[in-house]
Amino acid sequence: MNNRQLTIFRTVCEEGSMTKTAEKLYMTQPAVSQTIKELEQESGVCFLERYNRKVVPTESGRLLYQYACHILGLYQDLEQHLKETEGVRTIRIGANLSVGVKMLRGFIRAFEKKYPDIQVKVTVSGSVRLMELLKTHQIDLGLMEDLPGETDYIQEPFAKDRTLIVAAPDHPLAGKEHVRFEDLKKENFLLREKGAGVRDRFEAILRTKDCVIDPLWESRSTKVLVQAVEDGFGISVLPYCLIEEYLKEGRLAEIKVEDLCLERNLNLVYHPHKVWNDPLRDFMDIVRWYGHDEIRAMKTTDGMFHGQTDTNTLLL
C-alpha cells in the first residue's frame, strides 16, 4: 500500500466514479481500475462496490478512506515543511463569510508585516466545506463559528459575532417593542443555504423551541437575500458585520426578539495533532489578539469592535 494507491482510492471515493477519477488525476480508466484491484488483492479485502451506477466504499473501504485522508494529509504537511526549509513558504487559511469580509484582511496585513515573503492562501466558504478542507489537510486553520455537536477538532473562541433578524423598514415588526418568537412563526424566511454557519445556528435554536421552518428562499448570496428582504419577500437571519451598511442606510431594519439570542462565537479551529511552524503560530497569535482586552477597543452599542490607532490593522 503506497501513496499513489491511497491517492487514487481517496479520489474514487470522493468522485464516486472510476472515469471521473481518471479525468481528475490525468490517468486512463483502466489504470485506475487496475490500481484499485491491486490494492484489494494486496490487502485481501474488498474496498469498493457498485450501487446505482456509482462506486461506493464498503465498510472496510470507509475505514481505509479515513486513514487515507489522514496519511495523505500528513504527507502534504511534510512536503510543506520540507519546502519551508528551502524558503518556499505558504500558510493556508479557511474562513467563514463573517471573518472573510470584516476581519481577514486585517489579520493578513498584520502577518505580512512580519512575514512579507510568505504567501497566505485563503478559502472563504461555509463551515461544512471548511471542515472538509481541514479533514483532508487542504487548509491549516479554520476561522469559523461554533461547530455543531461533538468534534475531535480544537475550537478556540477569539470573538463574538452578532446575528440579526432583519426585515424591510416598513415591515410591521420592524422597530416594534416586545416582539416574541411566536410572532415570527407566520413570517416567510429567506435564509442562507444549508451548511452555512448562520443557518445551522438558527435552526439549532429553533429545535430547542420545537419549531421547524421551511424557508421561502435559500441562497448562498447575502446580497440576494438583502435585496429580497428590501423588496418585501420576507425576513432574514444574517450576521451583523455583513449587513452593517444596509442598516445604517435604512435599507434594512432589525426585528428585536425578546426570547431569542443569536450571538455566536467565532473560533480558531484546528486539528489537535497539527504540526505547527512559526509563521502559523504567529498568525494564530494575531487572531487571538483581536479578542484581547488590551488590544480590542471598547465594545460599542452596535456590537462591533472599532480599532484604536495603533492596532486598527488587526481589526479591519
Secondary structure as GFF3:
##gff-version 3
##sequence-region A 1 316
A	DSSP	alpha_helix	3	15	.	.	.	ID=ss1
A	DSSP	alpha_helix	18	25	.	.	.	ID=ss2
A	DSSP	alpha_helix	29	43	.	.	.	ID=ss3
A	DSSP	beta_strand	48	51	.	.	.	ID=ss4
A	DSSP	beta_strand	54	57	.	.	.	ID=ss5
A	DSSP	alpha_helix	59	85	.	.	.	ID=ss6
A	DSSP	beta_strand	90	95	.	.	.	ID=ss7
A	DSSP	alpha_helix	97	102	.	.	.	ID=ss8
A	DSSP	alpha_helix	104	114	.	.	.	ID=ss9
A	DSSP	beta_strand	119	124	.	.	.	ID=ss10
A	DSSP	alpha_helix	127	135	.	.	.	ID=ss11
A	DSSP	beta_strand	141	145	.	.	.	ID=ss12
A	DSSP	beta_strand	154	161	.	.	.	ID=ss13
A	DSSP	beta_strand	163	167	.	.	.	ID=ss14
A	DSSP	three_ten_helix	181	184	.	.	.	ID=ss15
A	DSSP	beta_strand	189	192	.	.	.	ID=ss16
A	DSSP	alpha_helix	197	208	.	.	.	ID=ss17
A	DSSP	beta_strand	217	219	.	.	.	ID=ss18
A	DSSP	alpha_helix	222	230	.	.	.	ID=ss19
A	DSSP	beta_strand	235	239	.	.	.	ID=ss20
A	DSSP	alpha_helix	240	248	.	.	.	ID=ss21
A	DSSP	beta_strand	253	254	.	.	.	ID=ss22
A	DSSP	beta_strand	264	270	.	.	.	ID=ss23
A	DSSP	alpha_helix	278	290	.	.	.	ID=ss24
A	DSSP	three_ten_helix	312	314	.	.	.	ID=ss25
###
